Amino acid sequence: MVVIFGAGKKGEELVNKYYKEKDVVFYDNDRRKWNHYVNDIQVVTLNKLQELVSKKENKFVISVKNDSMLAFVKELDIKGETYLYENNELQPIDLSEILFNYDNALIVGETNLEKYKTRMNEFKEQGKIKAYEHAKEFIEFKKNNICTPDISSIELTNNCNLKCPNCPNSVLSFHKGYISDDVFEEALKYIPPYKDDTIAVHCMGEPLLHPKLLCYLERLAEIGANICISTNGLLLDNKVGKELLECLSKVDKSIIYISFHTKESVQKWFQFLELFNSFQRKNGIVFYGQVLEHNIEDAYEWLKELGINNPKTHPYIRHITSHSWGGNVESRRTEYSEIEVNNRIRNCYYLRKRKIAVMWDGSLRGCCFDSNATQKCGNIFNFSESTINPHGYELCKYCDPDWITGYQ
């Protein structure tokens, strides 16, 4: 049997070129593809793959030269012949020579710095003076602190008006509160001039609970920061909705999510959708209602009551996984095998992109799942000394397949 790593275009190309008449299966790190078929070829699970690698008669082909994939294949301890498809040719590969670079701080920092310079010049050309001045100051900081992580989110509060079964909020050991002006303004100094990335303002709590939410969003908009806000929608009335849209229309890119935790959340989404569709200056605003995995049937029923019978294809609905927040929801916690954990660490958005999150009190954490701030990455008032561990943390053992790790 031939096992091809990667069920994408290169994998299909390999089949057509070399293995059309052979006994072939795919393996793909994206678990959503497992037990499905690509052009009548099965995509096997990790358990099945581990059976196949133990058989010397099987051949293994890596369809794409990817550092994390190569490191994963090396850890499998394959007994059969292994090949790499590169430059349209199959070549034997010595996996013992594969090394994964975890310590990529300098590379990421230098790459991002060039992007930020480009973004700064865009602000200047657009006449966005405050955004330009902010970018200029941040770039000076970055030049002198090239390995410092970049902020991905600012938690306005970790208080919430719901107690959802998929969320650790109701059992947090970390103290609760609301971000102060001092913490917010200090965090604002270190917001990178992103072109594509957003600054999330939800994190562990319900952002609409903060009395200064719109004020803070306006401050982010002033410096040209792209904004992402996720809410349960319970406090989203027409007045707040209009103010929110007005603010977000001032930035190049923004995202609004309303998660379908309750029937009222769905109703609020439906009402806001009407407001959104009538708003004339959307200017890059993306809006979705979110169906969560753990209460999908309930969500479908609530939608049906509103006349929505096509949630899987609705243009303003997306489906997301329900996870355990890195094991912080004890009833949902799963401890994964070493090979799974290592693979996720190598593919983790926060670790590989060197992102850091600001909590409401100014504490820093390296992952949005770290609800109790166990990672201890520093404090916003001493941001130049903040750091992350590129090799991962204790909670990585319980990190579920999600967008953060490419569903590894």
C-alpha positions in Angstrom: 0.0 0.0 0.0 1.0 3.6 -0.7 0.3 6.2 2.0 0.3 9.8 0.7 0.7 12.6 3.3 -1.5 15.5 2.3 -4.9 15.1 0.7 -4.7 18.3 -1.3 -3.9 19.1 -4.9 -0.3 17.8 -4.7 -1.6 14.6 -3.3 -4.0 14.2 -6.1 -1.2 15.0 -8.6 0.9 12.3 -7.1 -1.9 9.7 -7.6 -2.5 10.7 -11.2 1.2 10.6 -12.0 2.5 7.6 -10.2 -0.2 5.6 -8.4 -3.3 5.5 -10.5 -3.5 1.7 -10.4 -2.0 1.2 -6.9 -3.6 0.6 -3.6 -3.5 4.1 -2.1 -4.7 6.0 0.9 -4.3 9.6 2.0 -3.4 10.9 5.4 -4.1 14.5 6.2 -3.5 16.4 9.4 -6.8 18.2 9.1 -9.1 15.8 11.0 -12.2 17.1 9.2 -11.1 15.1 6.2 -10.6 11.8 8.1 -12.9 8.9 6.9 -13.9 10.9 3.9 -12.8 10.3 0.3 -10.9 12.4 -2.2 -11.4 11.2 -5.8 -12.5 7.8 -4.4 -9.4 7.5 -2.2 -9.9 7.2 1.5 -8.4 9.7 4.0 -7.4 7.5 7.0 -7.4 8.5 10.7 -4.3 8.8 12.8 -4.9 5.5 14.5 -5.1 3.8 11.1 -1.9 5.6 10.0 -0.1 4.3 13.0 -1.0 0.8 12.0 0.2 1.3 8.5 3.6 2.8 9.4 4.6 -0.4 11.3 4.5 -2.4 8.1 7.7 -2.5 6.2 6.0 -3.4 2.8 4.1 -0.1 2.8 5.5 3.0 1.0 5.1 6.5 2.3 5.1 9.7 0.2 5.1 13.3 1.5 3.3 15.4 -1.1 4.3 18.9 0.2 7.6 20.0 1.7 6.3 21.5 5.0 8.5 21.7 8.1 5.7 20.7 10.5 4.6 17.8 8.3 8.2 16.6 8.0 8.7 16.7 11.7 5.4 14.8 12.2 6.4 12.1 9.7 9.7 11.7 11.5 8.0 11.1 14.8 5.9 8.3 13.3 8.9 6.0 13.2 8.0 4.6 9.7 9.4 1.2 8.9 8.8 1.3 5.1 10.4 3.4 2.4 9.7 7.1 2.5 9.8 9.6 -0.3 9.4 13.4 -0.8 7.6 14.9 -3.8 9.6 17.9 -4.7 10.2 19.8 -7.9 7.7 17.4 -9.6 10.0 14.4 -8.7 9.9 11.6 -6.2 13.1 11.4 -4.1 14.0 9.2 -1.1 14.2 11.2 2.1 16.3 10.6 5.2 14.0 11.6 8.0 16.8 11.4 10.6 18.1 14.7 9.2 14.8 16.6 9.8 14.9 19.3 12.4 12.1 21.6 13.4 12.9 25.2 14.3 10.9 26.0 17.4 12.9 29.2 18.2 11.7 31.4 15.4 11.4 34.6 17.3 14.0 36.5 15.2 12.6 35.3 11.9 9.0 36.2 12.8 10.0 39.5 14.2 12.0 40.6 11.2 9.3 39.4 8.8 6.6 41.2 10.7 8.6 44.4 10.9 8.8 44.7 7.1 5.0 44.2 6.9 4.5 46.9 9.5 6.6 49.4 7.6 4.5 48.7 4.5 1.3 49.2 6.5 2.7 52.5 8.0 3.3 53.8 4.5 -0.3 52.9 3.5 -1.7 54.9 6.4 0.4 57.8 5.3 -0.9 57.6 1.7 -4.5 57.3 3.0 -4.1 60.4 5.1 -4.7 58.5 8.3 -2.4 60.6 10.4 -3.1 59.1 13.9 -2.8 55.6 12.5 0.5 56.6 10.7 1.9 58.2 13.9 1.0 55.1 16.0 2.6 52.7 13.4 5.7 54.9 13.3 6.1 54.7 17.1 5.4 51.0 17.3 7.9 50.3 14.6 10.6 52.1 16.6 9.7 50.0 19.6 9.8 46.8 17.5 13.2 47.6 16.0 14.6 47.6 19.6 12.5 44.6 20.7 12.5 42.5 17.6 11.8 39.2 19.5 8.9 40.6 21.6 5.6 38.8 20.8 2.8 40.7 19.1 -0.5 41.4 20.8 -3.5 39.5 19.3 -6.2 40.4 21.8 -7.3 42.7 24.6 -9.7 41.3 27.1 -12.2 43.9 28.2 -13.6 41.7 30.9 -13.7 38.1 32.0 -17.2 38.5 33.4 -20.1 37.0 31.5 -23.9 37.0 31.7 -24.2 33.3 30.7 -22.9 30.0 32.1 -22.3 27.8 29.0 -21.3 24.1 29.3 -18.5 24.5 26.8 -16.9 27.4 28.6 -14.8 27.6 31.8 -15.9 31.1 32.7 -18.2 30.1 35.6 -15.3 28.1 37.3 -12.4 30.5 36.8 -9.8 30.6 39.5 -8.4 33.8 38.0 -9.9 36.9 39.5 -12.6 38.7 37.6 -13.0 42.3 36.6 -13.1 44.9 33.9 -10.2 46.5 32.1 -9.2 50.0 33.3 -8.3 53.0 31.2 -4.7 52.7 32.3 -4.4 49.1 31.2 -6.2 49.7 27.9 -4.1 52.7 27.0 -0.9 50.9 27.9 -1.9 48.0 25.7 -2.9 50.3 22.9 0.7 51.5 22.7 1.8 48.0 21.6 -0.9 47.2 19.0 0.9 46.3 15.8 -0.2 48.0 12.5 -1.8 44.8 11.2 -3.0 44.7 7.6 -4.8 41.4 7.7 -4.8 40.3 11.4 -7.4 41.6 13.9 -7.4 42.6 17.5 -9.9 40.5 19.4 -11.7 42.2 22.3 -13.8 39.3 23.7 -11.5 36.6 25.1 -12.9 35.0 28.3 -15.9 37.4 28.9 -18.8 39.1 27.3 -17.4 42.4 25.8 -20.8 44.1 25.7 -20.8 44.1 29.5 -18.0 46.7 29.6 -19.5 50.2 30.0 -16.7 51.7 27.9 -16.8 49.2 25.1 -17.6 51.7 22.3 -15.1 54.2 23.6 -12.3 51.6 23.5 -13.4 50.4 20.0 -13.2 54.1 18.9 -9.6 54.3 20.3 -8.7 51.1 18.3 -10.2 52.5 15.2 -8.2 55.8 15.6 -4.9 53.9 15.2 -6.2 51.8 12.3 -6.5 48.6 14.2 -8.6 45.9 12.6 -11.2 44.6 15.2 -12.8 41.3 16.0 -15.6 41.1 18.5 -17.5 37.9 19.5 -20.7 38.2 21.7 -23.6 36.1 22.9 -25.8 39.0 21.6 -28.0 39.3 24.7 -27.1 43.0 25.2 -27.1 43.8 21.5 -30.1 46.1 20.9 -30.6 48.4 17.9 -28.9 51.4 19.6 -25.7 49.4 20.4 -25.8 47.7 17.1 -25.9 51.0 15.1 -23.0 52.4 17.2 -21.0 49.3 16.8 -21.4 49.3 13.0 -20.6 53.0 12.8 -17.4 52.4 14.7 -16.3 49.3 12.8 -17.0 51.0 9.5 -14.0 53.3 10.2 -11.4 50.5 9.9 -10.3 48.4 6.9 -11.3 45.1 8.3 -13.6 44.0 11.2 -15.5 40.9 12.3 -18.6 40.5 14.4 -19.6 37.1 15.7 -22.8 36.3 17.5 -22.6 32.8 19.0 -25.8 30.8 19.3 -25.6 29.9 22.9 -29.3 30.5 23.6 -32.6 31.0 21.8 -32.3 34.7 22.6 -28.8 34.8 21.0 -30.3 33.5 17.8 -33.1 36.1 18.0 -30.6 38.9 18.5 -28.6 37.6 15.5 -31.7 37.7 13.4 -32.5 41.3 14.5 -28.9 42.5 13.9 -28.8 40.8 10.5 -31.6 43.2 9.4 -29.7 46.1 10.8 -26.5 44.9 9.1 -28.1 44.5 5.7 -29.6 48.0 5.8 -26.3 49.6 6.9 -24.7 51.5 4.0 -21.0 51.7 5.0 -20.0 48.2 5.7 -16.5 48.8 4.5 -15.0 45.4 5.1 -17.2 44.4 8.1 -17.7 40.6 8.2 -20.7 39.3 10.2 -21.6 35.7 11.2 -23.9 33.9 13.6 -22.0 30.9 15.0 -23.5 27.4 15.4 -21.6 25.6 18.1 -20.9 21.9 17.9 -22.2 21.0 21.4 -25.8 22.5 20.9 -26.2 22.3 17.2 -29.6 20.6 17.3 -31.0 23.3 19.6 -29.5 26.0 17.4 -31.2 24.5 14.3 -34.5 24.4 16.1 -34.2 28.1 17.2 -33.3 29.1 13.6 -36.2 27.1 12.2 -38.6 29.0 14.4 -37.3 32.2 12.6 -37.8 30.6 9.2 -34.1 29.8 8.7 -34.1 26.3 7.2 -30.7 26.3 5.5 -28.2 26.9 8.3 -25.4 24.9 6.6 -25.5 27.2 3.5 -26.8 30.5 5.0 -24.3 33.3 4.0 -24.4 34.8 7.5 -24.0 31.6 9.5 -20.8 29.5 10.2 -20.3 26.3 12.2 -17.5 26.1 14.8 -16.1 23.4 17.0 -16.9 23.2 20.8 -13.6 22.5 22.6 -12.5 22.2 26.2 -10.5 25.5 26.4 -7.2 23.6 26.7 -8.8 21.2 29.3 -10.1 24.0 31.5 -13.7 22.6 31.0 -13.1 19.5 33.0 -16.1 17.6 31.8 -14.9 18.0 28.2 -11.2 17.4 28.8 -9.2 14.9 26.7 -5.6 14.1 27.2 -4.0 13.5 23.8 -1.1 11.3 22.8 2.4 12.7 22.7 2.5 12.7 18.9 -0.8 14.6 18.7 0.4 17.2 21.2 3.7 17.7 19.5 2.1 18.1 16.2 -0.3 20.8 17.5 2.5 22.7 19.2 4.3 22.8 15.8 1.2 24.1 14.1 -0.1 26.4 16.9 -1.1 29.8 15.5 -0.2 31.5 18.8 3.2 29.8 19.2 4.4 29.9 15.6 3.1 33.4 14.9 4.3 34.5 18.4 1.1 36.1 19.5 0.3 37.2 23.1 -3.0 38.2 24.8 -3.6 41.0 27.2 -5.9 40.1 30.1 -8.2 42.6 31.8 -5.8 43.3 34.6 -2.7 43.7 32.3 -1.4 40.1 32.7 -0.2 38.5 29.6 -0.8 35.0 28.3 0.3 33.2 25.2 -3.0 31.6 24.3 -6.7 32.5 24.4 -7.5 29.1 25.9 -5.4 29.9 29.0 -8.4 31.2 31.1 -6.5 31.1 34.4 -3.3 32.8 33.0 -1.0 29.8 33.9 1.4 30.6 31.2 2.7 33.8 32.9 4.0 35.6 29.9 4.5 38.9 31.6 2.6 42.2 32.2 1.6 45.0 29.8 3.4 47.5 32.0 6.6 45.8 31.3 5.8 44.7 27.8 9.4 44.7 26.4 10.2 41.8 28.7 7.2 39.7 27.7 7.9 36.3 26.3 6.3 33.0 25.2 7.6 29.4 25.3 7.8 28.2 21.7 7.8 24.6 23.0 4.3 24.9 24.4 2.7 24.7 27.8 1.0 22.2 30.2 -2.5 23.0 28.7 -1.2 22.0 25.2 -1.7 18.4 26.4 -5.4 19.0 26.4 -5.7 21.3 23.3 -8.5 20.0 21.1 -8.4 20.1 17.3 -9.5 23.6 16.3 -8.6 26.5 13.9 -5.7 27.4 16.2 -3.8 24.4 15.1 -5.3 23.9 11.7 -7.5 21.0 13.1 -4.4 18.9 13.7 
